[in-house]
Amino acid sequence: MSDDATLVAPCGLFCGACPIHRASADAALAERIGKLWGRPANQVRCAGCRPQTGVVATQPEAVCETYDCCVNQRKLDYCFQCPDFPCLKLAPSADRSQELPHNSKVYNLLLIQRMGAQEFAREGARWWAQYMRSRKPRPGGNLETPPR
């Protein structure tokens, strides 16, 4: 598990859990994603939005609007620091909720606000995996988190 806080995006996503980020170190994963995207495996790379100043593999043509608003325009580290938080840029992606972690952005930002980016980065990939695999003990129950 990475504890690199640079992989915690301004919007609350944890880039370290992203398959495209992980494909940089996993040739088989890069190959599978490349086939889905119709790209060569060597083009399936993303260091994360902070290291790439808002330009990520899923939208390489432009800076992410959320990143631009938060970091470039408002000079903030995270969206929760904004007086307009939460805004519509953080709205869930209901049409692709099974494949995108975007529905957890506001929740993630509240966790980051409470525990800090370093601790979130340490636990983010595990929580994301539980969330995406529906590993909550029961609806409305807690994710398995370490005691505080």
Secondary structure, DSSP 4 states (H G I P E B T S, - for coil): ----GGGB-TTS-BGGG-HHHHGGG-HHHHHHHHHHHTS-GGG-----TTTTTT--TTSTTS--HHHIIIIIIS--SSGGGSTT-S-GGG---GGGTTT-GGGGHHHHHHHHHHH-HHHHHHHHHHHHHHHHTT--SSTT--------
